[in-house]
């Protein structure tokens, strides 16, 4: 396993693990659904929505890695950096810095 001294060092690796556009799109869908579920959680107070948020976010991401990208999700090796990378990639796709 490669060691990274910082998130700045990790992020190019993270992007390389998301080279196929369909993988990034599925991550974006999963992250969007996660945000929606968290919004419903806040509105209703129903904790089941937390599970739905996790399932949506990780489910779409893991499926994309297994079936499209054909690699192992970085979540298993670098959980915190991977979570940070997912949200930065989401923001960069939302703002047009990374191709959607």
N, C-alpha and C positions, 0 to 999 in steps of 0.2 A: 504494500500500500504506500502510495506517495504521500509524503508529509508536506503540508503547506504552512508557511509561517504567518500568513494573513489571508483575510478574505480577498483582498486585492490580488494576491497571488493565485488563489483558488478559482476566481471567477472565469478566467479564460479557459481553464480546464472544464468548468461547469458548462460553458457555452459549447465547447467541443463535444460534449456528451449529448448535446441537443442540436446536432447539425442538420437533421432532417426537419424540414419545415412542418410536417404533420405532427411531429413530436412537440414542437413549440406550441402549435395550435391546440393540441389536446391539453397541454399544461395550462394554457390560457383559459380554456373552457373550465377545467377543474378548479383553477384559482378563482375564476368569476363565480362559479357555483358555490365555492367555499365562502366567499364574501357575502353572497346572498343568504346562505344558511346562517352565517353569523349575525346578519341583520335581523333575520327572523328570530333567532335566539334572543337577541336584545329586546325585540318587540314583544315577544311572548313569555320569555323567562323559562321556556321549555328546554331543558338540558339535552334532550334528544337531538336537537339541532346541532349541538357541538359534534356529536358523532357523525351526523350527516355531513358537516363541513369537512371533517377529517377524511371521511370516505370519498367525498367528491374530489377533494384536492389530491390525495394520494392515489386514489383509484385511477383517475384519468392519467396521472403521471406514470404510474407503474405499468399500466397497460401500454402506454405509448413506448416505453423503454423495452418492454418484453416483445411486443409485436411489430413495432415500426423501427425503432432505433437499433434493436437487437443488442442492447448492452444492459449492464446491471445498474439500477438507479443509484445515483450518488448518495441518496438518503441513507443507505445501509452502511456506507463508509464514512461519510462526513455529514451527520444529521443537521447540525446547526448551520454550517456553511451552505449546505444544500437548501435548507429552508430560506436562508437569506438570498441565495442565488435565484431561487424560484420567484421570489417577490421582486427582486431587481429586474429579472428577465421580463416578468409580467409588466412592470412599469415601463421598461424600455420598448416593449411591443406596443403598449398602449399609447406611448408618445411618439412612436415611429422610428425610434433609434435602431431597433432590430426588426427585420422583416417578419411580418405576421404570416 
